[in-house]
Amino acid sequence: MNTTEHPTTPPLELAGSLSIQNASNLLAELLQFLESNEKPRIDLEGIDSVDTIGLQLLISASASNDVTWLNPPECLRDHCQAVGYDFKNFSNQQSKEQ
């Protein structure tokens, strides 16, 4: 018997820059997705840059939700290191095939 759970809702795919310039749009998108998904998955593969505001929004999203992060990019790892945030908090990453 296969007990692996396969989510039916596709992940939210974030792309481009997660920065103060688009923080309000990103916040609205995250809130809407998190409110409508019991086990949210967020794909970060398309992110090409992140600033502290973008990182803070991702951290806030995971603080009150059991978010599964998919494909965290190197720029996120680098910014976490720069601000002293433990990148391992994004370590529940999965490949897109799951």
HUTA-V28229 format. One record per residue. N is the residue number from 0. RES is the residue in three letters. SS is DSSP state (hx for helix, st for strand, lp for the rest). PHI is phi as a letter, one per 30 degrees, with the letter a starting at -180 (NA if undefined). NEAR is the number of other ideal C-beta (glycine too) atoms within 10 Angstrom. Layout:
# HUTA-V28229
N;RES;SS;PHI;NEAR / N;RES;SS;PHI;NEAR
This chain:
# HUTA-V28229
0;MET;lp;NA;2 / 1;ASN;lp;c;5 / 2;THR;lp;c;4 / 3;THR;lp;d;5 / 4;GLU;lp;d;8 / 5;HIS;lp;c;6 / 6;PRO;lp;d;14 / 7;THR;lp;c;6 / 8;THR;lp;d;12 / 9;PRO;lp;d;9 / 10;PRO;lp;d;21 / 11;LEU;st;d;19 / 12;GLU;st;c;15 / 13;LEU;st;c;23 / 14;ALA;st;b;11 / 15;GLY;st;i;11 / 16;SER;st;c;16 / 17;LEU;st;c;26 / 18;SER;lp;b;16 / 19;ILE;hx;d;13 / 20;GLN;hx;d;12 / 21;ASN;hx;b;15 / 22;ALA;hx;d;15 / 23;SER;hx;d;9 / 24;ASN;hx;d;9 / 25;LEU;hx;d;21 / 26;LEU;hx;e;14 / 27;ALA;hx;d;10 / 28;GLU;hx;d;14 / 29;LEU;hx;d;20 / 30;LEU;hx;d;13 / 31;GLN;hx;d;11 / 32;PHE;hx;d;19 / 33;LEU;hx;d;18 / 34;GLU;hx;d;9 / 35;SER;lp;c;9 / 36;ASN;lp;b;17 / 37;GLU;lp;d;9 / 38;LYS;lp;b;12 / 39;PRO;lp;d;21 / 40;ARG;st;b;20 / 41;ILE;st;b;23 / 42;ASP;st;c;20 / 43;LEU;st;c;22 / 44;GLU;st;e;14 / 45;GLY;st;d;11 / 46;ILE;st;d;21 / 47;ASP;st;c;10 / 48;SER;st;a;14 / 49;VAL;st;b;24 / 50;ASP;lp;c;15 / 51;THR;hx;d;14 / 52;ILE;hx;d;15 / 53;GLY;hx;d;23 / 54;LEU;hx;d;19 / 55;GLN;hx;d;16 / 56;LEU;hx;d;20 / 57;LEU;hx;d;25 / 58;ILE;hx;d;13 / 59;SER;hx;d;14 / 60;ALA;hx;d;20 / 61;SER;hx;d;17 / 62;ALA;hx;d;9 / 63;SER;lp;c;8 / 64;ASN;lp;b;17 / 65;ASP;lp;d;9 / 66;VAL;lp;d;22 / 67;THR;st;c;17 / 68;TRP;st;c;21 / 69;LEU;st;c;21 / 70;ASN;lp;h;17 / 71;PRO;lp;d;22 / 72;PRO;lp;d;17 / 73;GLU;hx;d;8 / 74;CYS;hx;d;16 / 75;LEU;hx;d;22 / 76;ARG;hx;e;13 / 77;ASP;hx;d;13 / 78;HIS;hx;d;19 / 79;CYS;hx;e;20 / 80;GLN;hx;d;11 / 81;ALA;hx;d;10 / 82;VAL;hx;c;11 / 83;GLY;lp;i;6 / 84;TYR;lp;c;17 / 85;ASP;lp;d;9 / 86;PHE;hx;d;13 / 87;LYS;hx;d;8 / 88;ASN;hx;d;14 / 89;PHE;hx;c;22 / 90;SER;lp;d;9 / 91;ASN;lp;d;14 / 92;GLN;lp;d;13 / 93;GLN;st;b;14 / 94;SER;lp;d;8 / 95;LYS;lp;d;11 / 96;GLU;lp;d;4 / 97;GLN;lp;d;12
